[in-house]
């Protein structure tokens, strides 16, 4: 399949080859859409907005465990909200989108990135079969190379086959993976994660940084970024003293973090830390006191009670 193939057309082709039905792209649902009631939960009222809020708490770069619902206070637009449900870490399955930059500037870095990505895939898929990864890439086009699976061999083979060339459509990659592959996971309790491996700023996307952030916040997707822009030993694409501000904003506004490795050992450590962080996140649910649909952004702030640390979470959403 040519690199210019779009993410949607590739999924269709893969489905046909497998003898399955054609992948039907679903329209992006409105954030007001009610989630199906689970048999264990009380029935939910139609038209009521519920916010799902994943939170990771760290102190000195280490996860703070053992917290309960009483350790959190949630505020929306300055007003405290009632937490209605609390889920401890490691209980939820993971749906991870590994999104790899394959633009021309990463050619000299690809061998190191593939090695680290392979180690990450093996780490995530070894222990629990309920955790799944999809592999997609972005350059001048966005391509899906492997849909969600826990099969290490298939994922690693697809990763090894990646080749570099073209421009950088980072925001388009994030937006389309969420729109076409993660939006239909809303009814599931699985945590939705995107891990971005990239060495440069977006240069060619039709979507903006704000578009990507709002799409991630709408579908509760937490984004982790591993930037190799300052990676030593490979001069292609190297920019001195770059802070990756846009990638940092994309990660932090969705509740994730950015890592800036400068050498091979640090790259492996960054992937290891992300793999660890994925299982160390609390999830809170609340029904906003303000149910009015205004199409305006709402700001979220979380405070810790009787606990030290910094809470990482999405910082708002549009409703």
C-alpha positions in Angstrom: 0.0 0.0 0.0 1.4 3.4 -0.9 2.4 5.9 1.8 -0.1 8.4 0.4 -3.0 6.3 1.4 -5.2 7.9 4.0 -6.0 6.4 7.4 -9.6 5.7 6.5 -8.9 4.1 3.1 -6.3 1.8 4.6 -8.7 0.6 7.3 -11.2 -0.2 4.5 -8.6 -2.2 2.6 -7.5 -4.1 5.6 -11.1 -5.0 6.4 -11.7 -6.2 2.9 -8.6 -8.4 2.9 -9.6 -9.9 6.1 -13.1 -10.7 4.8 -14.6 -8.5 7.4 -17.2 -5.8 6.7 -16.1 -2.4 5.5 -15.1 0.0 8.2 -17.7 2.6 8.5 -16.5 6.0 9.7 -18.8 7.3 12.4 -19.5 11.0 12.7 -17.9 12.7 15.7 -20.5 12.6 18.4 -21.6 15.5 20.4 -20.0 15.6 23.9 -23.6 15.9 25.3 -24.3 12.4 24.0 -25.4 10.2 26.8 -23.4 7.0 27.5 -25.2 3.7 27.7 -26.1 2.8 31.3 -24.3 -0.2 32.6 -26.2 -3.0 34.3 -24.3 -2.4 37.5 -25.0 1.3 37.7 -28.1 3.3 38.3 -30.0 4.4 35.2 -28.8 7.7 33.7 -31.1 10.5 32.7 -31.2 11.2 29.0 -29.6 14.5 28.0 -27.5 14.7 31.2 -23.8 15.6 30.7 -21.3 13.4 32.7 -17.6 14.2 32.7 -15.0 11.4 32.9 -11.8 12.8 34.3 -8.6 10.7 34.3 -6.0 12.0 36.8 -2.4 11.1 37.5 -0.7 12.4 40.7 3.0 12.8 40.9 5.5 14.0 43.5 9.2 14.3 42.5 8.4 12.5 39.2 7.0 9.5 41.2 3.4 8.4 41.1 1.4 9.0 44.3 -0.6 5.9 45.1 -3.1 4.9 47.7 -5.4 7.9 47.1 -9.2 7.7 47.5 -12.1 9.8 46.3 -11.8 11.9 49.5 -8.3 13.1 48.4 -9.8 15.0 45.4 -11.8 18.1 44.9 -13.0 19.0 41.4 -13.9 22.5 40.3 -15.5 23.5 37.0 -15.3 27.2 36.1 -14.5 27.8 39.8 -17.5 25.9 41.2 -16.9 22.7 43.2 -18.5 19.5 41.7 -19.7 16.4 43.3 -17.6 13.3 42.5 -20.0 10.5 41.8 -17.7 7.6 40.9 -14.0 6.8 41.5 -11.8 4.2 39.9 -8.4 3.2 41.3 -5.3 2.7 39.0 -4.6 -0.5 37.1 -8.2 -1.6 37.1 -9.1 -0.4 33.6 -8.0 -1.9 30.2 -5.8 0.3 28.0 -6.4 1.3 24.3 -3.2 2.9 23.2 -2.5 4.7 19.9 1.2 4.7 19.1 1.6 7.6 16.7 5.0 7.7 15.0 6.5 10.7 13.1 7.9 9.4 9.8 8.6 12.7 8.2 11.9 13.3 6.3 13.7 14.8 9.3 13.6 11.6 11.4 15.5 9.4 8.9 18.7 9.2 10.9 16.8 8.7 14.2 14.5 5.9 13.0 16.6 3.0 14.1 16.8 4.2 17.7 13.1 5.1 17.7 12.1 1.7 16.4 14.2 0.0 19.1 12.6 2.0 21.8 9.1 1.6 20.4 9.6 -2.2 20.2 10.6 -2.3 23.8 7.5 -0.2 24.7 5.2 -2.6 22.8 6.6 -5.6 24.5 6.3 -4.0 27.9 2.7 -3.1 27.5 1.4 -6.2 25.8 3.3 -8.8 27.9 1.3 -8.8 31.2 -2.4 -8.2 30.4 -4.3 -9.4 27.3 -6.9 -6.7 27.8 -4.5 -3.9 26.9 -4.3 -3.2 23.1 -2.2 -1.0 20.9 -2.7 0.4 17.4 0.2 1.7 15.3 -0.2 4.7 13.0 2.3 7.1 11.4 2.2 10.7 10.1 4.3 12.5 7.5 2.7 14.1 4.4 -0.2 11.6 5.0 -1.6 9.8 8.0 -1.5 6.0 7.8 -2.9 3.2 10.0 -0.4 0.3 9.9 -2.1 -2.0 12.5 -5.4 -1.7 14.3 -5.9 -2.4 18.0 -4.3 -5.7 18.9 -2.3 -7.3 21.8 -0.2 -9.3 19.3 3.4 -8.3 19.8 4.7 -9.9 16.7 2.3 -8.1 14.4 2.9 -4.7 16.0 6.7 -5.0 16.0 6.7 -6.2 12.4 4.6 -3.2 11.4 6.9 -0.8 13.4 10.0 -2.2 11.8 8.5 -1.6 8.3 8.1 2.1 8.8 10.1 4.4 6.4 10.7 8.1 6.6 9.8 10.8 4.1 7.6 13.8 3.6 6.3 16.7 5.8 4.9 16.6 9.3 1.1 16.4 9.9 1.2 15.9 13.6 -2.1 17.5 14.5 -3.9 15.7 11.6 -2.5 12.5 12.9 -3.8 13.0 16.5 -7.2 14.3 15.2 -7.8 11.4 12.8 -6.7 8.6 15.1 -9.2 9.9 17.7 -12.0 10.6 15.3 -11.7 7.4 13.3 -10.4 4.9 15.9 -11.1 6.1 19.4 -14.4 8.0 19.3 -16.3 4.8 19.0 -14.7 3.5 22.3 -16.8 6.0 24.4 -19.1 3.3 25.7 -16.1 1.3 27.0 -14.4 1.8 30.4 -11.0 1.4 28.7 -8.6 4.3 29.1 -7.8 6.0 25.8 -4.1 7.0 25.3 -2.0 8.4 22.5 1.8 8.2 22.7 3.4 10.5 20.1 7.0 9.9 19.0 8.1 13.0 17.0 11.2 15.1 16.4 9.6 18.3 15.0 6.9 20.9 14.9 3.8 20.4 12.8 4.5 21.7 9.3 1.6 20.6 7.1 -1.6 19.8 9.0 -5.1 21.1 8.0 -6.1 20.8 11.7 -4.7 23.2 14.3 -3.2 22.5 17.7 -6.4 23.7 19.3 -8.4 21.3 17.1 -6.3 18.4 18.3 -6.5 19.4 22.0 -10.3 19.8 21.9 -10.8 16.5 20.1 -8.7 14.7 22.7 -10.5 16.4 25.6 -13.9 15.6 24.0 -13.1 11.9 24.0 -11.0 11.7 27.2 -7.8 10.8 25.4 -4.6 11.4 27.4 -1.6 12.3 25.2 2.0 11.6 26.1 4.7 13.1 23.9 8.3 11.8 23.4 10.3 14.4 21.4 13.6 13.5 19.8 14.2 17.0 18.5 17.3 17.4 20.6 18.5 13.9 20.2 22.3 13.7 20.0 24.2 11.6 17.5 21.7 12.4 14.7 22.0 15.8 13.2 19.0 15.7 10.9 16.3 17.9 12.2 18.3 19.0 15.2 17.2 22.3 16.6 19.2 23.6 19.6 17.4 24.7 22.8 14.0 23.8 21.4 11.4 23.5 24.1 8.7 21.8 22.1 6.1 24.2 23.4 3.2 23.1 21.2 3.8 19.4 21.9 4.0 20.2 25.6 0.7 22.1 25.4 -1.0 19.2 23.6 0.1 16.8 26.3 -0.5 18.9 29.4 -3.9 20.1 28.4 -5.0 16.5 27.9 -3.6 15.3 31.2 -0.4 13.8 29.8 3.3 14.8 29.9 6.1 15.4 27.5 9.6 13.8 27.6 12.7 15.3 26.0 15.4 12.6 25.7 18.7 13.7 24.3 20.3 10.3 23.9 19.4 6.7 23.3 19.4 5.6 26.9 17.1 8.5 27.8 14.8 7.6 24.9 14.3 4.1 26.4 13.8 5.5 29.8 11.1 7.9 28.5 9.2 5.0 26.9 9.6 2.9 30.1 8.2 5.8 32.2 5.2 6.2 29.9 4.5 2.5 30.1 4.5 2.8 33.9 2.4 5.9 33.9 -0.3 4.3 31.8 -1.3 2.0 34.8 -1.1 4.7 37.4 -4.0 7.0 36.8 -7.2 7.6 38.8 -10.5 8.2 37.0 -13.2 10.4 38.5 -16.7 11.0 37.2 -18.9 14.0 37.9 -22.1 15.5 36.6 -21.6 19.3 36.1 -24.0 21.5 38.0 -24.1 23.6 34.9 -26.0 21.6 32.3 -26.5 24.5 29.9 -25.1 23.8 26.4 -23.4 27.0 25.3 -20.6 25.8 23.0 -18.2 27.6 25.3 -15.0 26.2 26.9 -15.2 25.1 30.6 -12.1 25.1 32.8 -11.4 22.2 35.1 -9.2 22.4 38.2 -8.4 19.5 40.6 -7.2 20.1 44.1 -5.6 17.5 46.4 -6.8 17.1 50.0 -4.5 15.7 52.7 -1.9 14.6 50.0 1.2 16.0 48.5 1.8 16.0 44.7 0.8 17.5 41.4 -2.4 16.3 39.6 -2.2 15.9 35.9 -5.6 16.0 34.1 -7.3 17.5 31.1 -7.8 21.2 31.8 -11.1 21.8 30.2 -13.6 20.9 27.5 -16.1 22.6 25.2 -19.9 22.0 25.7 
